[in-house]
């Protein structure tokens, strides 16, 4: 199994899930604590042979050329979270989990690229993220782990059809119609979730919708008139790339034995108590092979 983690999604979720966790000097540690605990939980529960945190780089110029305001109005990262990022980047590899980043690419495209090659090689892939864009990658070999404060949901093609009434191949057209306020992708005014799903269920795609524009109500005919080219731009921006980092093979993401000594030392310096104690107890029970690999 190849387990790919949307780093930004995990880090933000952990930061907001745990409040007021700091060292005695006031240094924030809530995101650090949440990320490490979550990664350990996933490692135990799913036992992936290959695992990676995939980190965001810059917004690609080709998307900005298509939509100049793409992601332009996202709020700045909270200062207390920004302080913790270097430590998260230091500690995650000590857990035996690789971090992947291309400074000029978005994490979503890197995840999509690695997942595609892994599936083609017969691997099962789990993507951990709450980002709806990943639904376009669903196939017999790919599932998506979504987490809310109340529960975890493992999303597969069957779930998407049952809950959204869509196939993976319709997800990009759906998001093109409804837009994405977080990424500054403007949909069609007045076309919401239910309307977009209904149209795609009935007409199949954006092209099918425009071939049957006369079947819509006069109000929607007016709204949709002349919008196909803009919707195709949305589609290009939302469609994830699957051709990045061709030199990276999923086998390089093999999960390794944690560096217990360094990890526990750093965690105690950050004034964690339970987590280093758990790790030390775990270290006493495990016998790594010569390369320090778990599999």
N, C-alpha and C positions, 0 to 999 in steps of 0.2 A: 504493500500500500504506500502511496505517496500522499502525504498530508501537507497541504500548502495553506499558509496563514496570511491573511491580509493584515499586515502589521499595524497600519494606521487605525483600522477598525478595532482591533483588539486593544491597542494602547489607549485610545480615547474611551472605549467602553469601560476599561478597568479604572481609568482616572476618575470618571464620573460615578462609578459604582461604589467606590470606597472614599469616605470623607475623612479629613482631619487626621491622617496618618503621617507623622513626621518624626524625625530624630529629636533628641533632647535639645539640639541647636536650632530646631525649626526647619530643617531641610525636608521637603516633601518626599514621601516614599510610597504613596498610595498606588500609583500606576506600576511601580516596580513590583510591589507585593502582588498585585492582581495579575500581572502578566506572568510572573514566575509560577504562581499557584495554578493558573489556568493551563499553562503549558505542561506542567507536571500532571494535571488531571487528564488532559487529552492524551498524553503519552501513556498513562496507565490504562485508560479506558479503551483506546483504539490500537495501541501497540503498533504504530506505524514503523515500517522498516526505514522509510525515508521521510524526512520532515524539514520544513524550512519556513522561516519568517521572511516575507517578501515586503521590501521597504519601498516607499514612494520616492521617485526622483522628480525632476522638473516636469511641468506640463509640456508635452510635445508640441513643437511649432506647427505641425500639420493640423492639429486640432484648433489651435489658436487662429490659424489662417481661415478656417471654416467658420468658427464662432469666436470672434475677437474677445468676447466677454466670458469665455469658458472658464469657470472656477474663479472668476476675478473678484467676487464679493464674499468669498469665504472669510469668516472671522479669523483673526490671528490666533495661533495656538496659545492657550493659557500659559502664563509664565511658569507656574508651578509644574506644568507638564513638560515644558521645554527643558527645564532643569534636569528632568529625570531621563530624558532620551539617551544621553551619552552612557549612563549607567545601564540602561536596558540593553543597549547595543554591546556593552561589555559583558553583561551577565548571561545573556541568552546563549552565546557560544559556549560558555562554561557549563551550560546544561546539556551540551552535546548536540545542539540544534543549530544548523547553519542559517545565516542571514544572507539574503540575496538582494542586490540593488544595482540598478543602472541609473546613474545620475541624470540621464536625459529621457527616462521613460517612466510611465506610471506603473505602479505595482500591479494593477488589474491586468495590464497587457503581459507583464512578465508571468503572472500566475497562469493566464490563458495559454501562453506559449509552452510553459513547462508541462501543463496538464495535457495539452494536445499530444505532445511527443510521448508522454508516459502512457496515455491510453492507447496510442497506436502500437506501443510495445507490450500491450496486454496488462498493464498495471491498473489497479483500482485507485481512483483519486478522490480525496475529500478536500474541499475548499472551505476553510473556516472564515466566514464573512457574513455580514448583514446587508451587503451591497446587492441591490436587485440586478445590477448589470451582469452578475455572474450567472443568472438564470439562463442566459443564452448558451452557456457551455454545457448544460445538462445533457447527458446521453447515458447509455447503459453503463459506461465506466466512470461517470462523474456524478458525485453527490455534493451537496452544499450544506454545511453545518451553520445554522442560524441560531443566535442566542438572544433571548430576552431575559429581563429580570425574573420572569416566572418559569421559563422552560427553555429547553433546547429542542430545535426541530431539525431533523435530517431531511433535506429537500431532495427529491428525485423527480424524474419526469412525470410519474404518476401523480405526485403531490401537486405539481404545477398545473396539471390539467384539471385536477379535482378542485383546487383552491382558487386558481386564477382563470381556468377555462382556456388556457393557452398552451401551445407547444413551445419548446425552446426556440424554434425557428421564428416564432412570432413575437418574442420578447422585445427585440430591438424595435420593431414597428410599433409595438404598444408604447414603449418608452418614448419613441419619437412623437407620437400623438399626444401623450399626456405631459411630456416635458419633465424636467428635473430641476427644481428650484435650487437645490444644493449646488449643482454644477452649472447653473445659469443656462440651462438648455430650455428654450421656450417652446412649449407645445402649442396646440391650437386652443385659443380661448373658448371656454365653454365645453371642451371635450375632456371629460374626467374619466376616472377608472372604469365605471360601468359602461359608458358609451364606447370607449376604445375596445374593451373586451367584446362587446356585442358586435361591433363592426368586424373585428378580426375573426370572430367565430363564424360570422356570416359570409365574409368576403375573402378571408384568408390572408391578405397582405395589403400594403398600401396601394400597390398597383391594382389589385382586385377591387379595393374600395373606390378608386378613381374610375375604374371601368363601369362601376355601378352607381356613380354619383347621383344620377337622376332618381334613384330609389330612396335617397335620404329626404328628410323634411326640407322645405324651402329654407328654413333658418340655417340648417347645417350645410345645405348646398352653398349658401352664400359664404359661410365661414370657411369652407374647404376650398372654394374656387381659387385657383392660382397658387395653392400652397404646396403642391407636390414637390417642387424643386427644393423648397425650404425643408420639407420633411425628409427628403433624401439627404440633405446636409446633416440633419439630426442623426439620421441612420449611420452615416459615415463616422460621426463623432462617437456615437454610442457603441458601435461594433468594436469588439476587442480584437487586438492584433494577436496572431498566434505564430508569428515568425521571428520573434526576438530571441536573443542569446542562443543562436543555433549551436554554439560550442558547448553549452551547458547540458549535460546529460543528467537525468534524474538520479542515476546511480551515485552521483557526486553529493547527493543530499542525504546520504546514509546517516541515520541517527547514531551517535556515539555515546560512550559512557561519559557521564558528567565528570568534570574535574572537581571532585568533591572538596579537596583541600582548599583550592583557590576560591571556590564558590562560597564555602562556609566562612572563610576568612573575610571576604568582602561583605557578606550578609551581616556578620557580627559587627563589622565596622559601621554598617548602616543601622545597627541596633535592633535587627530582627532577632527574635528568640526562638519561636516555634519552628520556623522554616529551617534554619541551620541544624537544629536538633533532629528534625525529621531526616534531613539529608545525611547527617552523621550516622544515624541508626541504619539508614538504607545502605550506606557505604560499607558498613560492617558485615552486611549479608551478601553482597554481590561480589562476584569474581569475574572481572573483565577478561576477555581473551587478550592475546598478545598485542593486537592493534588497538585495544580499547573499544572495540565495536560491540554493539548489543546483539547483532544478528550474524 
